[in-house]
Amino acid sequence: MPSGLRDKFILMIIVQKYGGKSVATIDRIRDVAGQIIENHIEGVGLVVVVSAMADTTDELLRYAKLISSNPRERELDMLLTAGERISMALLSMAIWDSGHSAISFTGSQSGIITDDVHTRARIIEIRASRIISELQHGRIVIVAGFQGVSAKREITTLGRGGSDTTAVALACAIGADRCEIFSDVDGLYSADPKRCDDAVHIPEIDYETLFDLTFFGAKVVHPRAVELARKYNIPITLASSIHKEKRTMVKSKAMEGTNFVAISSQEEIFWVSTSADRKEIEEILNHLDKSRTNIRSPYLTDDGNLAHLSFWVLPEQADEVKKILDEGKYDYETQMASLVAVSGYGIAESSEAMTTIIKILNDGKIPFAHIGTTNRTIFVVVDKKYREKVESLFHRKLIVGRS
């Protein structure tokens, strides 16, 4: 905690993040303002990170595509940061209108310094002196998420999940007591409650399991933010700004013993496999890294003659992967598929867990292209037509039916 930030008026420091649906309308913004003020009156120092109003970013992207089929990434960043600026200014106005003091900052005004990569920048440091000064003067600080500024004074965006990452990074920088992520869902469930009627609410979860769930498709928070919180031990609360009965607390340690907790999925992934000599595989990985392509679950084997690499990416990065492989004249195969994952405790140490997964797939007569594991997850790559069936079987037999 920066010295002098806490005093008799500030009992604790909380960073809150509100997603696009939480600030989707003027009425929602007023509701959020009321919730913030309630915390402020109780003596909480508040830094509030906001996303763009729901659908605003998509609308701005649509405008860009109408102008150019391949817009310059620098100009995209300039355009897209406008969405969060709208949210931050309106929320600050709503707080002032209720008789309380607030100030809104862009990412650059907040001291969020990034590298020079447009549309998917990484935070290098946060110079939070201006935020700290405003907190000391009793103001509520509203920050535009998803954005920063490079050392070259270029406006940058942080890519998918950028507002979540902004919130946790700010919590780290100012030594906040916790970071609260608000969306339209009241915490984490054993499956997507919008598609699964018997989804079970999860009141507590550890960082590592939550990271895997979000990495493999759970939309409640971005995995970059979870990893940052784990690294700096920032407590996270996942909650809804609309339905306030339940929430999920993220803690540092998990229970012992094998136990499935929740499923997640990706409706569509771009699965890639290639075979080449080791030097060529190294070249492929270097090219993917330089382009900051987010390859996932890479798997590499070597039969003595050739090395065999497989991985997957989200569909929006399929074209850049194909471009890299085509320019290098590498042989490769691709498949548009779905991924279903089941996460929990003790999975990596349990052969029984893998046996159970394979039995469910065999009994359901479901072919699969690949099964992989992490410390917390078993994931299965299947044809897209089997996704819902696999989700249903895993949830029924591994989560709901285990008791």
C-alpha positions as CSV (number, residue, x, y, z in Angstrom):
1,M,0.0,0.0,0.0
2,P,1.5,3.4,-0.9
3,S,2.3,5.4,2.2
4,G,-0.3,7.9,3.3
5,L,-3.2,6.4,1.3
6,R,-5.1,5.1,4.3
7,D,-6.3,7.5,6.9
8,K,-9.2,7.6,9.4
9,F,-11.7,8.3,6.5
10,I,-10.5,5.4,4.3
11,L,-11.1,2.1,6.0
12,M,-10.2,0.0,3.0
13,I,-9.3,0.3,-0.7
14,I,-11.4,-1.6,-3.2
15,V,-11.1,-1.8,-7.0
16,Q,-14.4,-2.5,-8.7
17,K,-14.9,-3.4,-12.4
18,Y,-18.3,-3.2,-14.1
19,G,-18.8,-4.9,-17.4
20,G,-20.7,-3.7,-20.5
21,K,-24.1,-5.1,-19.5
22,S,-23.8,-3.5,-16.0
23,V,-23.5,0.0,-17.7
24,A,-25.6,-0.9,-20.8
25,T,-28.3,1.9,-20.2
26,I,-28.6,5.2,-18.5
27,D,-30.8,3.5,-15.8
28,R,-28.1,0.8,-15.2
29,I,-25.4,3.5,-14.9
30,R,-27.5,5.3,-12.3
31,D,-27.9,2.0,-10.4
32,V,-24.2,1.3,-10.5
33,A,-23.6,4.9,-9.3
34,G,-25.9,4.2,-6.3
35,Q,-24.1,1.0,-5.5
36,I,-20.7,2.8,-5.6
37,I,-21.9,5.6,-3.4
38,E,-23.2,3.2,-0.8
39,N,-19.6,1.7,-0.5
40,H,-18.1,5.2,-0.5
41,I,-20.3,6.4,2.4
42,E,-19.1,3.4,4.4
43,G,-15.5,4.7,4.2
44,V,-14.3,2.6,1.3
45,G,-11.7,4.2,-1.1
46,L,-13.0,3.2,-4.5
47,V,-11.3,2.9,-7.9
48,V,-13.9,1.9,-10.5
49,V,-13.0,0.4,-13.8
50,V,-15.7,0.4,-16.6
51,S,-16.1,-1.3,-19.9
52,A,-17.9,0.2,-22.9
53,M,-21.6,0.1,-22.8
54,A,-23.0,-3.2,-24.1
55,D,-22.6,-3.7,-27.9
56,T,-20.7,-0.4,-28.2
57,T,-17.4,-2.0,-29.1
58,D,-19.1,-4.2,-31.7
59,E,-20.8,-1.2,-33.2
60,L,-17.5,0.7,-33.4
61,L,-15.8,-2.3,-35.1
62,R,-18.7,-2.4,-37.6
63,Y,-18.1,1.2,-38.4
64,A,-14.4,0.4,-38.9
65,K,-15.2,-2.5,-41.3
66,L,-17.5,-0.2,-43.3
67,I,-14.6,2.2,-43.9
68,S,-11.9,-0.4,-44.4
69,S,-11.7,-4.2,-44.8
70,N,-8.3,-4.1,-43.1
71,P,-8.2,-1.0,-40.8
72,R,-4.8,0.0,-39.4
73,E,-4.4,-1.3,-35.8
74,R,-3.3,2.1,-34.5
75,E,-6.5,3.7,-35.7
76,L,-8.5,0.8,-34.3
77,D,-7.1,1.5,-30.9
78,M,-7.9,5.2,-31.2
79,L,-11.5,4.3,-32.2
80,L,-12.2,1.5,-29.7
81,T,-11.0,3.4,-26.6
82,A,-13.9,5.8,-27.2
83,G,-16.4,3.2,-25.9
84,E,-14.9,3.1,-22.4
85,R,-14.5,6.9,-22.3
86,I,-18.2,7.3,-22.8
87,S,-18.9,4.9,-19.9
88,M,-16.4,6.5,-17.5
89,A,-17.7,10.1,-18.1
90,L,-21.4,9.1,-17.8
91,L,-20.8,7.2,-14.6
92,S,-18.8,10.1,-13.1
93,M,-21.6,12.5,-14.0
94,A,-24.2,10.2,-12.3
95,I,-22.1,10.2,-9.1
96,W,-21.8,14.0,-9.2
97,D,-25.5,14.3,-9.8
98,S,-26.1,12.3,-6.6
99,G,-24.2,14.8,-4.6
100,H,-20.8,13.0,-4.4
101,S,-17.4,13.7,-5.8
102,A,-15.9,11.7,-8.6
103,I,-13.3,12.1,-11.4
104,S,-12.9,10.0,-14.6
105,F,-9.5,9.1,-16.1
106,T,-8.5,7.4,-19.3
107,G,-6.0,4.7,-19.2
108,S,-3.1,7.1,-20.0
109,Q,-4.3,9.6,-17.4
110,S,-4.3,6.7,-14.9
111,G,-0.6,6.0,-15.6
112,I,-1.2,2.6,-17.3
113,I,2.0,2.2,-19.4
114,T,2.1,-0.6,-22.0
115,D,4.4,-1.9,-24.7
116,D,4.0,-0.7,-28.3
117,V,1.8,-3.6,-29.6
118,H,-1.6,-2.3,-30.8
119,T,-4.9,-4.1,-30.2
120,R,-3.2,-6.6,-27.8
121,A,-0.8,-4.6,-25.6
122,R,0.7,-5.7,-22.3
123,I,1.0,-3.6,-19.2
124,I,4.6,-2.7,-18.3
125,E,4.0,-0.6,-15.3
126,I,1.4,1.6,-13.6
127,R,2.2,5.1,-12.3
128,A,-0.7,5.5,-10.1
129,S,0.2,8.8,-8.3
130,R,-2.7,10.7,-9.8
131,I,-5.2,8.0,-8.7
132,I,-3.7,7.9,-5.2
133,S,-3.9,11.7,-4.9
134,E,-7.6,11.8,-5.8
135,L,-8.4,9.0,-3.3
136,Q,-6.6,11.0,-0.6
137,H,-8.9,13.9,-1.4
138,G,-11.9,11.7,-0.9
139,R,-13.0,11.3,-4.6
140,I,-14.3,8.2,-6.3
141,V,-11.9,7.5,-9.2
142,I,-13.5,6.1,-12.4
143,V,-11.0,4.6,-14.9
144,A,-11.7,3.6,-18.5
145,G,-10.7,-0.1,-18.8
146,F,-9.1,-1.9,-21.7
147,Q,-6.6,0.8,-22.5
148,G,-3.2,2.4,-21.8
149,V,-0.4,4.4,-23.4
150,S,2.9,3.3,-24.7
151,A,6.3,4.9,-24.0
152,K,6.0,6.4,-27.4
153,R,2.8,8.1,-26.2
154,E,0.6,6.0,-28.5
155,I,-2.9,5.0,-27.3
156,T,-3.1,1.2,-27.0
157,T,-5.7,-1.4,-26.1
158,L,-5.2,-4.6,-24.0
159,G,-7.2,-7.0,-26.2
160,R,-9.8,-9.4,-25.1
161,G,-10.7,-9.1,-21.4
162,G,-8.7,-5.9,-21.1
163,S,-11.0,-4.2,-18.5
164,D,-10.6,-7.2,-16.2
165,T,-6.9,-6.9,-16.6
166,T,-7.0,-3.2,-16.0
167,A,-8.9,-3.7,-12.7
168,V,-6.6,-6.3,-11.2
169,A,-3.4,-4.4,-12.4
170,L,-4.7,-1.3,-10.6
171,A,-5.5,-3.3,-7.5
172,C,-1.9,-4.5,-7.5
173,A,-0.5,-1.0,-8.1
174,I,-2.3,0.7,-5.2
175,G,-2.3,-2.3,-2.8
176,A,-6.1,-2.7,-2.8
177,D,-7.7,-5.0,-0.2
178,R,-9.6,-6.8,-3.0
179,C,-10.8,-6.5,-6.6
180,E,-14.5,-7.0,-7.3
181,I,-15.6,-8.0,-10.8
182,F,-19.2,-7.2,-11.6
183,S,-21.0,-8.7,-14.6
184,D,-24.6,-9.8,-15.3
185,V,-23.9,-13.2,-13.6
186,D,-23.8,-13.6,-9.8
187,G,-20.5,-15.4,-9.7
188,L,-19.2,-18.7,-11.0
189,Y,-21.4,-21.7,-11.7
190,S,-20.7,-25.4,-12.5
191,A,-21.9,-24.7,-16.0
192,D,-23.2,-21.7,-18.0
193,P,-26.5,-20.9,-16.1
194,K,-27.9,-19.4,-19.3
195,R,-27.7,-22.8,-21.0
196,C,-27.8,-25.3,-18.2
197,D,-30.9,-25.3,-15.9
198,D,-29.2,-27.4,-13.2
199,A,-26.0,-25.4,-12.9
200,V,-24.8,-25.2,-9.4
201,H,-23.5,-21.9,-7.8
202,I,-19.9,-22.1,-6.6
203,P,-19.3,-19.9,-3.6
204,E,-15.5,-20.4,-3.4
205,I,-12.8,-21.4,-5.8
206,D,-9.0,-21.2,-6.0
207,Y,-7.0,-19.2,-8.5
208,E,-5.6,-22.1,-10.5
209,T,-9.0,-23.8,-11.0
210,L,-10.6,-20.5,-11.9
211,F,-7.8,-19.8,-14.4
212,D,-8.4,-23.1,-16.2
213,L,-12.2,-22.6,-16.3
214,T,-11.8,-19.1,-17.8
215,F,-9.0,-20.3,-20.1
216,F,-11.3,-23.0,-21.5
217,G,-14.3,-20.8,-22.0
218,A,-16.0,-19.6,-18.8
219,K,-16.8,-15.9,-19.4
220,V,-17.1,-14.7,-15.8
221,V,-13.6,-13.1,-15.8
222,H,-10.6,-13.1,-18.2
223,P,-7.8,-15.6,-17.5
224,R,-5.1,-12.8,-17.8
225,A,-6.7,-11.1,-14.8
226,V,-6.9,-14.3,-12.8
227,E,-3.2,-15.0,-13.4
228,L,-2.3,-11.5,-12.4
229,A,-4.3,-11.7,-9.2
230,R,-2.7,-15.1,-8.3
231,K,0.8,-13.7,-8.9
232,Y,0.3,-10.8,-6.6
233,N,-2.2,-12.5,-4.2
234,I,-5.1,-10.0,-4.8
235,P,-8.4,-11.4,-3.5
236,I,-11.1,-11.4,-6.2
237,T,-14.9,-11.4,-5.8
238,L,-17.1,-12.3,-8.7
239,A,-20.6,-10.9,-8.5
240,S,-23.5,-9.4,-10.4
241,S,-24.4,-5.7,-10.3
242,I,-28.0,-6.7,-11.0
243,H,-28.7,-9.9,-9.0
244,K,-27.0,-9.4,-5.6
245,E,-27.9,-12.5,-3.7
246,K,-24.8,-14.6,-4.5
247,R,-21.1,-14.1,-5.2
248,T,-18.0,-16.2,-5.6
249,M,-14.9,-15.6,-3.6
250,V,-11.5,-16.6,-5.1
251,K,-9.1,-18.0,-2.5
252,S,-5.5,-19.1,-2.8
253,K,-5.7,-22.8,-2.0
254,A,-7.9,-25.7,-3.1
255,M,-9.1,-28.7,-1.2
256,E,-7.3,-31.9,-1.4
257,G,-8.6,-35.0,-3.2
258,T,-10.0,-35.5,-6.7
259,N,-13.2,-33.5,-7.2
260,F,-14.8,-32.2,-10.3
261,V,-16.1,-28.7,-9.8
262,A,-17.3,-27.2,-13.1
263,I,-17.3,-27.5,-16.9
264,S,-16.5,-24.9,-19.5
265,S,-16.4,-24.9,-23.3
266,Q,-15.4,-23.1,-26.4
267,E,-18.1,-23.3,-29.1
268,E,-15.6,-23.1,-31.8
269,I,-11.8,-23.4,-31.9
270,F,-9.3,-23.6,-34.7
271,W,-7.3,-26.8,-34.2
272,V,-3.8,-26.9,-35.9
273,S,-1.4,-29.8,-36.3
274,T,1.9,-29.7,-38.2
275,S,4.9,-31.9,-38.7
276,A,8.4,-30.7,-39.4
277,D,12.0,-30.9,-38.3
278,R,12.9,-29.4,-34.9
279,K,14.4,-26.2,-36.5
280,E,11.3,-25.6,-38.5
281,I,9.1,-26.1,-35.4
282,E,11.2,-23.6,-33.6
283,E,10.8,-21.1,-36.4
284,I,7.0,-21.6,-36.4
285,L,6.8,-20.9,-32.6
286,N,9.0,-17.9,-33.0
287,H,6.8,-16.4,-35.7
288,L,3.7,-17.0,-33.6
289,D,5.3,-15.4,-30.6
290,K,6.4,-12.3,-32.5
291,S,2.9,-11.8,-33.8
292,R,1.6,-12.3,-30.3
293,T,-0.8,-15.1,-31.5
294,N,-2.3,-16.7,-28.4
295,I,-1.7,-20.4,-29.1
296,R,-3.3,-22.6,-26.5
297,S,-2.5,-26.1,-25.2
298,P,0.5,-26.7,-27.4
299,Y,1.5,-30.3,-27.6
300,L,4.9,-31.5,-29.1
301,T,6.2,-34.9,-29.8
302,D,9.2,-36.2,-31.7
303,D,9.5,-39.6,-33.4
304,G,13.2,-39.3,-34.2
305,N,12.5,-38.1,-37.8
306,L,10.0,-35.3,-37.4
307,A,8.6,-33.2,-34.6
308,H,4.8,-33.0,-34.4
309,L,3.2,-29.9,-33.0
310,S,-0.5,-29.3,-32.3
311,F,-2.3,-26.4,-30.7
312,W,-5.5,-24.4,-30.9
313,V,-6.5,-20.8,-31.2
314,L,-9.8,-18.8,-31.1
315,P,-11.4,-18.4,-34.5
316,E,-10.5,-14.7,-34.8
317,Q,-6.8,-15.7,-34.9
318,A,-7.2,-18.5,-37.5
319,D,-6.3,-16.3,-40.4
320,E,-3.0,-15.0,-38.9
321,V,-2.0,-18.6,-38.0
322,K,-2.7,-19.7,-41.6
323,K,-0.8,-16.7,-43.0
324,I,2.3,-17.6,-40.9
325,L,2.3,-21.2,-41.9
326,D,1.6,-20.5,-45.6
327,E,4.4,-17.9,-45.8
328,G,6.8,-20.4,-44.3
329,K,5.5,-23.1,-46.7
330,Y,5.0,-25.5,-43.8
331,D,2.8,-28.6,-44.1
332,Y,-0.2,-28.4,-41.7
333,E,-3.7,-29.6,-41.1
334,T,-6.6,-27.6,-39.6
335,Q,-10.0,-28.3,-38.2
336,M,-12.8,-26.1,-36.9
337,A,-13.9,-28.0,-33.8
338,S,-15.4,-27.5,-30.3
339,L,-13.7,-27.9,-26.9
340,V,-15.3,-29.1,-23.7
341,A,-13.3,-29.0,-20.4
342,V,-14.1,-30.2,-16.9
343,S,-12.0,-28.7,-14.1
344,G,-11.5,-29.5,-10.4
345,Y,-9.0,-30.6,-7.8
346,G,-6.5,-33.5,-8.0
347,I,-7.2,-34.3,-11.7
348,A,-3.6,-34.4,-12.8
349,E,-2.7,-37.0,-10.2
350,S,-5.7,-39.2,-10.9
351,S,-5.8,-41.9,-13.5
352,E,-9.4,-42.6,-12.4
353,A,-10.4,-39.1,-13.6
354,M,-9.1,-39.8,-17.1
355,T,-10.7,-43.3,-17.1
356,T,-14.0,-41.8,-16.1
357,I,-13.9,-39.2,-18.9
358,I,-13.1,-41.8,-21.6
359,K,-15.8,-44.1,-20.3
360,I,-18.4,-41.3,-20.6
361,L,-17.3,-40.6,-24.2
362,N,-17.3,-44.3,-25.2
363,D,-20.7,-44.9,-23.6
364,G,-22.1,-41.9,-25.4
365,K,-20.5,-43.1,-28.7
366,I,-18.7,-39.7,-29.1
367,P,-15.5,-39.6,-31.1
368,F,-12.8,-37.2,-30.1
369,A,-9.8,-35.6,-31.8
370,H,-7.7,-35.0,-28.7
371,I,-7.8,-35.2,-25.0
372,G,-5.4,-33.1,-22.9
373,T,-4.8,-32.2,-19.3
374,T,-3.6,-29.5,-17.0
375,N,-3.1,-29.6,-13.2
376,R,-6.8,-28.7,-12.8
377,T,-8.5,-29.7,-16.1
378,I,-9.2,-32.5,-18.6
379,F,-10.3,-31.1,-22.0
380,V,-11.7,-32.8,-25.0
381,V,-11.6,-31.6,-28.6
382,V,-14.7,-32.9,-30.5
383,D,-16.7,-32.2,-33.6
384,K,-18.9,-29.1,-33.1
385,K,-22.1,-31.2,-33.4
386,Y,-21.1,-33.1,-30.2
387,R,-20.4,-30.1,-28.0
388,E,-23.8,-29.8,-26.3
389,K,-24.0,-33.5,-25.8
390,V,-20.6,-33.7,-24.2
391,E,-21.4,-30.7,-22.0
392,S,-24.6,-32.3,-20.8
393,L,-23.0,-35.7,-20.1
394,F,-20.0,-34.2,-18.2
395,H,-22.2,-32.0,-16.1
396,R,-24.8,-34.6,-15.3
397,K,-22.3,-37.5,-14.5
398,L,-19.4,-35.6,-13.0
399,I,-20.9,-32.5,-11.3
400,V,-24.6,-33.0,-10.5
401,G,-24.6,-36.8,-10.3
402,R,-21.6,-37.3,-8.1
403,S,-23.6,-37.0,-4.9
